Amino acid sequence: MLLTPFQENRIMTNRFVETHKASADTLLGLAGDALAGVEQLAALNLQVIKTTLVELEQGAQAAFAAKSPADLLKLQSATLQQAPQKAIAYGRQVNEIFAAATAAQRKAAEARGAEIQAKFLEAVNGALKNAPGSETTLALVERSVAAASSAYDSVNKASKQVTDACKTHGGFYLG
């Protein structure tokens, strides 16, 4: 069935609107995920501040109750020994928040990429379906898209491996 230029234009306009609506939905979803991560980080930081203030008050009371400089030195030494463990625990919690946010964003980006790829191939197929010799061109485009997708998957897999290695060996998160 042949379409009039007006009908073809209308179909293309509808596809354009659908594509941009899907992009906006994806963007709003990513913004929501990012905001959730910021909220978690803010809650963690508020908890750290509260805990620090309580510990500061307890430390001051213990310092005022110290009977000798030796007692004060023991108190200071104990406080200094706890600091690295607290910093590591805080770093791990921050890492978990960033890891969850990044995983959600990566998943959404991969899904959106697959959707865009499918729509691109559909549009190319639609444009070339009635052209003479289009089978060769379409096959070339499909192979090119498959190669690009494969390259992206390889880079993405390597990125995940580096991130996992950094988390495993360093305890810190890079992205």
N, C-alpha and C positions, 0 to 999 in steps of 0.2 A: 504494500500500500504506500503510495507516494504522498508525502505531506506537502502542503503549501509552505512557502517561505514564512508566512505568518505563524503557522502551526509549529514549524521547526523553531522559530524564534521564541515562541511561548514555552516550548519544552525546555529549551536552553535556559530561559529566564527562570523557570521553576527549579531546574537543577542548580542554577547559581544560588538562588535563595535557599534551597535545602542545604547546600554545601556550607554556606555562610552561617546558617542557623546552627548546624551541627558544630561548626568551629566555635561559635559563640558559646554553645552549651558546654563544649569541652573546656574552653577557657574559664568559664564560670565554675566548673567543677574543679579545675586545678587551683583556682583562686580560693575556693572553699577548703580544699585540702591544705593549701599553704597556710590559710588562716587558722585551721585546726592545729597545725604544727606550732604556729606562733603562740596560740593560746596555751598549748602544753608547755612550751618553753617558758612563757611568762609565769604559769602556775609553779613550775619547778623553781624558777628564780625567786618567786615570792616565798616558797617553802624554805629555800636556802637562807634567805634573809631572816625569816622568823627563827629558824634553828640557830643561826649565827647570833642573833640578839639574845636568845635564851642562854646559849653557851657563854656568851660574853658576860652576861649577868652572873651566871654561876661561877665563872672564872674570877670575876672581880670579888665576889663574896669569899671564894676560897683564898684569894690572895690576901684579902684583909684579915682572914682568919689564920693565916700562916703565923706560926710562932717564931720562926727563925728564917734567916736567909737561905738555909739549906732546904727548908720546906718550900719556900718560894721557887727555888731552882728546880726542885722535883716537879712542882706543878707546871712550870714553864716547859720543862723537858717532855712531860706527858702530853701537853698541848701540841708541841711541835712534832711529836711522833704521830699524832692523829691526823695532822694536816694533809700529808700526801695521800693517805687512804681516802679521806673525804674528797680531795680533788679528783682522784681517780674514779670514785663512785659518781661524782657529779659529771665528769666527762663521759662516763658510760651512759648515764641517763640522757644527756644531750645527744650522744651518738644514736641511741635508740629512737629518739624523736626525729632526728634528721633522716635516719635510715627508713623509717616508716613513711615519712613525707616523700622522700626520693623514690621509694618503691611505688607509691601510688602515682606519682607523676610519670615515672617510667612506663608503668602499665598503661596509663591513659595515652601517652604519646605513641606507644607501640600500637594500640588499638586504633588510634586516629590515623597513624601512618598506613596501616593495612586497609583502612576504609578509603583513604585518599587514593592509594594504589589501585584498588578495585574500581573506583569511580573513574580514574584516569584511563584504565584499560577499557572500561565500558564506553567511555566517550570516544576513544580512538577507534574502537571496534565499530561504533555507530557511525563515525565519520567516514570510515574506510569500507564499510560493508558493500557499497554499491560501486566502488571504484574498481576499474580493471587492474588486475595484478596486485590487489591489495593484500592477498594472503601472505605474500613474501614480506611486505612492509609490516603487517600486523605481527607476523612471527618475529621479525627483527625487534620491534618495539617490546613485545612480550619478553624476549630473551634479555633485552637491555634492562627492563624493569626487574626481572628475576635476578640478574647479576648485581644490580644496585642494591636490591633487597638482601641478597646474600652477603654483600660487603658490609652493609649496615649491621646485619646480624652478627657477623664476625667481630666488628668493632665493639658492638654492644656486649657481646660475650666476654671479650677481653677486658672491657671496662668493669664488668661485674667481677671478674676474677681479680683484678687489681684492687678493687674496693674490698673484696672479701679478704684478700691477703693482708691489706693494711689493717683491717679490723682485727684479724686474727693475731698478727704479729706486733702491731703497735698499740692496739686498743683505741685508736683514734679513727675517725671517719673522714674521708676526703671528698666524698661526693657521690 
